[in-house]
Amino acid sequence: MTPPHGLFIVLEGIDGTGKSTQSRQLAEWFRDQGREVIASREPTDGPWGAKIRATAATGRLSPEEELEYFLKDRREHVEQLIAPALAAGKVVILDRYYFSTMAYQGSRGVDPGEIRRQNEAFAPVPDLLFILDLDVDTALSRIGGRGDTANEFEKHESLTKCREIFLGLAGEPFVHVISSGDGPEVVQERLREIVAGVV
């Protein structure tokens, strides 16, 4: 009997679309199927990820510095966690990946295509990319509703540009755009339907 092949799933979208909740529930569903699951997020909790998180509250770096930090954080993530887990046949589920870098740094004027090229030089392309989509006003109201104030990453104009970049990925064969305005149960059901078609 051959061991299960690794499966790499990424959830993306602007802030407030429910990525963290959906990632957690999808990981639990896979575990119920008997699969080993690695659930992670970016920026990571590693040294470079911690620096990125700190700047969200204290003030943004230049776009070039910010991109450099993300690349260093992601390279460590790929080498230490993602690649070994996939090689071992595990399911890897990420809450954000380089598509967020394309969107958020792209909204600051960096070419999203160039960001993608730099990342795909070392970072594996996911088997499935789910883009949870929501209009910006609703997303911002959700962020406010959970007691958070919109930080520097979460301003309306920036999120509008980010959403446009995310939606620009639609049409690629591994990309699935799912409305997150339908309620978390409906979203999770749709995720599982699509995943069931590839496992």
N, C-alpha and C positions, 0 to 999 in steps of 0.2 A: 504493500500500500504506500503510495507516494505521500509525503507530508504536504499539508496545505500550503499553497503559495501565499506569500505575503500580499496584503492588500492595503493600499495607501489611499486614504480618504482625507480630503481637506474641506473645511467649512469656512466660507468667507462672506463678506458683506460689511456694510457700514455698521457703526456702533448702534446698538439698540435693536438689532434684528433677531437676537436670541441665539447666537452661535454657541455660546458656552453651554446653555441648557440643552440644546439639540445635540451637541457633541457628547455631553455626559450621558444622555439617554440612549444615543446610538451605541456608545461603548457598552452600556449595560445590556443592551439587546444582543450584541455580538457575544458577550460573555455567557448569556443565557443559551446561546447556540453552541457553547463549548469552545469558542475560539479564545486564544490569548490575545489580549488587547493592550496596546500602549496608547494612552490618551495624553496628549501634550498640547502646548500652546506656544505661540510666539507673540511678542518677545518672550524668551525663556526666562527662567529664574537664575540663569548663569550670570557671570560677571558682566558681559556685554549687554544682556537683556536687562539686568538691573540698572545699568546706566541709562538705557533708553527709557525705561519706566520713570526714572527720576526726572528726566528732562520734560516729560509730559506735564508735570506739575510746576517745575521751576523755570521753564522757558526752553524753547526749541533750539536745537543746534542748527548750524547751517545745513541746507539740503545735502551737501556733499558729505559732511561729517555724519549726518544722520544715516545716510545710505551706507557709509563705511561701517558704522556700528551694527546695522542690521545684517550686513553681509558677514561680518565676523561672528555675530551671534548665531546666524543660520548655519554657517560652516561647521561650527562646534556641534550644533544640534544634529546635523546630518551625520557627522562622523561618529558621534558618541551615542546617539539614540536611534535615529530614523533608519539609517542604512543597516546597522546590526539587527534591528527588530524585523525589518523586511526580509533580510537574509535568513532569519530563523523561522520564517513562515507566519509571523504575527500580523495582526491587523493594527495599523497605525492610523490614528484619528487625530488630526490637528485642528485646533481652533486658531486660525490665521496661519499664513505661510507667505511665500514671496509675492503672491498676488496682492496682498495688502500693502506690501512695499511699493509695488507698481502703482496702486491707487493713491496711497497717502503721500508718498514722495512725488508721485506724478502730479498730484494736485498742487504741489509747490513748484512745479515747472521743470522737474527732471523728466526726461523722455521715458515713458513706461516701457517702450520696446527695448531700450538699452538696459533698463533695470532687469527686465526679463532675461535678456541675453546673458548678463553677468551672473545671474542666479542659476540659470540652467546649465552653465558651464560646470557646476559642481552639485547642484541640488536636483534630486530625482523629481520627475514630473508625476503628479498623483494619478492614480487610476480613475478616481472620481473627484471632481471639484464641484461642490454645491455652493452656489451663490444665493444666500438668503437675501431677498430683495424687499425693500420697504421704502415708501416715500420719506423724504428727509424730515418733514414736519412731524410725522408720526414717530419716527425714530428718536427725534429730539425730545418729544413728549414722554416717550418711554424712559429715556435716560433720566429726565427730570423726575419721573414717577418713582424711580427706584432710589431717589434721594441723592443722586449724583448731580454735580454741576458739570456742564459741558466743559471739558478741559480744552487745551490748545488743539488737540487732535479732532475735536468734535464741534467745530463751528459750522454754521449752516452752509456758507459758501464752499468751504473745504469739503464737506460731506457731499454736496451736490456734485462736485468734480469727481470725488472718489466713486460715487455711485455710477457715474457715466463710464468711468474706466472699468469698473467691475462688469457692467452690462456689455461693454465692448468685447468681452471674452465669450459672450453667448455665441453659439454656432460651432464652437470647437467640439469635437466628438465626446470628450470626457467631461464637458461642462454642462451642468444642469442648473438653471435659474428657477428658484422656488419662491413664491410669494410668502413672506412670513407674516402677512397681515391676516391670514386665515385662522390663526390660533395655533398654539404649540402642538396640540394633539394631531391636528391635520398635517402640520409640517412634518412631524416625526413619522407619521404613517407614510407620507410620500417619500421620505428619505429611505425608509425600509423597503418600500416597493422597488425603488431604483436599485438599491444595493442587492436585493434578492435576485435581480436579473443578471448580476455579474459574478456572484459567488457560487 
